[in-house]
Every structure is written in structure tokens, then in C-alpha cells.
Amino acid sequence: MRKWFFKILVWSTLSVGLVVGPATSASAGQDELAQVRASTAAFHDLGAAEHAGYARLLPCFDLPGVGGMGQHYVKTALLTGTAEASRPQALVYEVDGDRLQLVAVEYIIPLSMWDSATPPTLFGRSFTRNNTLGLWALHAWIWRPNPLGIFANYNPSVKLCPGH
């Protein structure tokens, strides 16, 4: 009983810190994330994601010692230079042998499509600039809890890519 209480206490504590910002925007952020979950729930089935236009485009990413990121399936038609919460440009799957499990969504804006000196934002969070890939990115770990935070780039709860 004590073990379960501790797990619930830890999960509750982590959940409170998932959305950073004023109390008024935290509720709105959680509502938006709930909408993202609803709009991507069908994509736990990779076939449904592929039918919707998502294709394996980026490789599996991880950072040993930090965590996994996973295999990316991108819908290139959504790479328009804007980000809409309910229409993520990428779905991120954990690779577990021959099985893929949806763990996150990712919002992507190509650097060439963003003219502002400040990074794009969504859910009150700034995107991370990735010069190597030529894009701005924001992960949302909506299908796998992330002890580093819901918007962190890597998740230690996600397995490293095969071969690592």
C-alpha cells in the first residue's frame, strides 16, 4: 500500500510541473494537450498514421545516457511554417524489436520558413532550434510520461534505438 501511495505521490508531483506558466494558462495548456491526444489517438495504429499521410522520414534518435527519442513519421504536407496543436507534423514511436509504440508528437517548422528572430512557440513553450536538420522542433510526450518534462527533447523512459 505504501509503495502505491509513493508512486501516486510522485506521479502527482510530476504532473503538476508538466505545463509551465501562469495558473490561468496551465489549464488552457492541459486542454490543448487533451485535444492533441484525441486527434492522434488513432495513430497508435501505424497503418492509420500511414493512411493519414505520415511516413518514416527521419531516423530513430536517441542520446545514450539521457534517453530515447524514437522513430519519426512525418506528414510533409503539414510542413507549412506554422504549428497547429491538433495537427502535429510528426509522430514519434518507440522502437521495441519489430514493434512500434506511439510515445510523442512533434511540431516542426523548417528554418527556411520562419522569419522571426524569436523562436516559434506552442503551448507557451519555445521550439528548439536544430541547425543540423535545419528546423525548429517541439516535442510533446503525450503518450509516454517523461521525467524530464512533457516538452523535453529526449525521454529516459523511451528505449534507445536498436544497436545502442
KAMO-V494464 format. One record per backbone hydrogen bond with DSSP energy under -0.5 kcal/mol. CO is the residue of the C=O (numbers start at 0). NH is the residue of the N-H. Records with the same first field share a line. If there is no record, write none. Layout:
CO = NH + NH
This chain:
0 = 4
1 = 5
2 = 6
3 = 7
4 = 8
5 = 9
6 = 10
7 = 11
8 = 12
9 = 13
10 = 14
11 = 15
12 = 16
14 = 17
17 = 19
21 = 24 + 25
22 = 26
23 = 27
24 = 28
25 = 29
26 = 30
27 = 31
28 = 32
29 = 33
30 = 34
31 = 35
32 = 36
33 = 37
34 = 38
35 = 39
36 = 40
39 = 42
40 = 43
41 = 44
43 = 45
44 = 47 + 48
45 = 49
46 = 50
47 = 51
48 = 53
49 = 52
54 = 56 + 73
57 = 71
60 = 68 + 69
62 = 65 + 66
66 = 62
67 = 154
69 = 60
70 = 92
71 = 56 + 57
72 = 90
73 = 54 + 75
74 = 77
75 = 78
77 = 79
83 = 86
88 = 74
89 = 105
90 = 72 + 92
91 = 102 + 103
92 = 70
93 = 95 + 100
95 = 98
98 = 95
100 = 93
102 = 142 + 143
103 = 91
104 = 139
105 = 88 + 89
106 = 137
108 = 135
109 = 112
110 = 113
112 = 114
119 = 126
121 = 124
124 = 121
127 = 136
128 = 130
129 = 133 + 134
133 = 110
134 = 129
135 = 108
136 = 127
137 = 106
139 = 104 + 141
144 = 146
145 = 148
148 = 151
149 = 140
154 = 67 + 157
157 = 67
160 = 163
